Amino acid sequence: MNTPLPSDFVAAMRSQLGDAQAEQLFAALDGQSPVSVRLNGDKWRGGEWGETVPWSESGRYLAQRPQFTLHIPFAAGAYYVQEAGSQFISHILRSEGVDSGKILDMCAAPGGKSTLYASVVGSRGLVVANEYVRNRANILADNIRKWGLGNVVVTNNDPQHIAAFESWFDVVAVDAPCSGEGMFRKEEVARTEWTVQSVDMCAARQISILEQAWKSLRAGGTLIYSTCTFNTTEDEGVVRQMIELWGEQIAPAAEIEVPEQWGVECSKIGDFQCFKFYPHRVVSEGFFVAVARKAADIGGRSVTPKARKKIVVDAPKDAVKELQRWVANPEQLRFAMVADSYYALPAEYYEQIKALANNLTVIYSGVEMGQIFKGKLKPEWSLSQSVWLNGDVVPTVEVEQATALEYLRKHDISAQQFTEGINLISCEGYALGFVKRIGNRVNNNYPNSLKINNL
């Protein structure tokens, strides 16, 4: 890093950690970032890869950083590039016994934790991944499509709009916008933009978001608050503000065991269990997380707002028959129309998804399957990434890596190896998308937002 650490940050860390520990932290922040990923258990076919992250069964440390944009499993959503520390959320959820139910990820982009939650609950749960900034919400939606589990609703709303769904969620997670001290090693801009004023501003914003998030958490549900920063103002200070706000409404979560060798700093503030990841102690960028429950005995019924609009329409019976051909598990799904496109949605959460769409700005949910023309589905790329896809509906053509990369660049590819009509293009056993052969040419439907731009 050419940019020195901010002097006010240096002084704060010396006060917080003592000179010796602070110097170790500064040296770590000027060192090399570790590389970590989290495997998609429903897609990964690559066997052993890297070293397992101690607190994350799916997490892996990599000795070298691959060129991710040119890596076929990455393009197919078989793993997500995610900091090891933030994967600690999976350890919290395991300790809490969470493997189903409704999870709200209030500040979700770009999607690392949302995809983690989706994998944790699988077909037994629903994740609402909300992002207030629209262009970031679009990136989030792309990553959800790639992950392919179909159990996520992506929303683009202010937290107070989500709060209208009172006592609705079993888990509410707020990975709040923060001053980004934990990114000082990875991102030079994080150093140049940091100020003491930004710390105070972020803390005020964090508690404002948490006030809305708390309303959506059911009695007995779990609250997870996290940042990628080190300072006590945004971390422990915000936890203390939550205690001042909610007092006896807060209850302890299940005891979360953390072996000493992990290097995680553990503390308790009231009923909150807190965990801090310093890069000189843990192989990770900086991270802080606090967890507690809303008391089970405070009452409060779940409230679904009255529909303000009608966005999701049940698919007609003749369309359903065609749509069912394309999925391997039709009995577990319901099919709907949004505008002129058909979607597959988890049957167990169909009514809840409709309620969300009828009240919030939903930009993606379930799996977009495509449009129907003359009784036949014209499939959307997102269906190719879905774990629900029935692979026997169209021919699957395994191609060499060079051809796959041309497809991912959205270039023209040879028609010779494809059957006339719709084909599923695959490489290394990973589905990458659909192509349609028409005579001697091939239509490449890979999304523009995901295409590889480097040559």
Buried (B, 14 or more C-beta within 10 A) or exposed (E): BEEEBBEEBBEBBBEEBEEEBBBBBBEBBEEEBBBBBBBBEBBBEBEEBBEBBBBBBBBBBBEEEEEEBBBBBBBBBBBBBBBBBBBBBBBBBBBBEBEBBBBBBBBBBBBBBBBBBBBBBBBEBBBBBBBBEEEBBBBBBBBBBBBBBBBBBBBBBEBEBBBBBBBBBBBBBBBBBBBBBBBBBBBEEBBEEBEBEBBBBBBEBBBEBBBBBBBBBBBBBBBBBBBBBBBBBBBBBBBBBBBEEBEEBBBBBBEBEBEEEBBBBEEEBBBBBBBBBBBBBBBBBBBBBBBBBBBEEBEEEEEBBEEEEEBBEEBEEEBBEBBBEBBBBBEBBBBBBBEEBBBBBBBBBBEBBBBBBBBBBBBBBBBBBBBBEEEEBBBBBBBBBBBBBBEEBBBEBBBEEEBBBBBBBBBEBEBEBBEEEBBBBBBBBBBBBBBBBEEEEBEBBBBEEBBBEEE
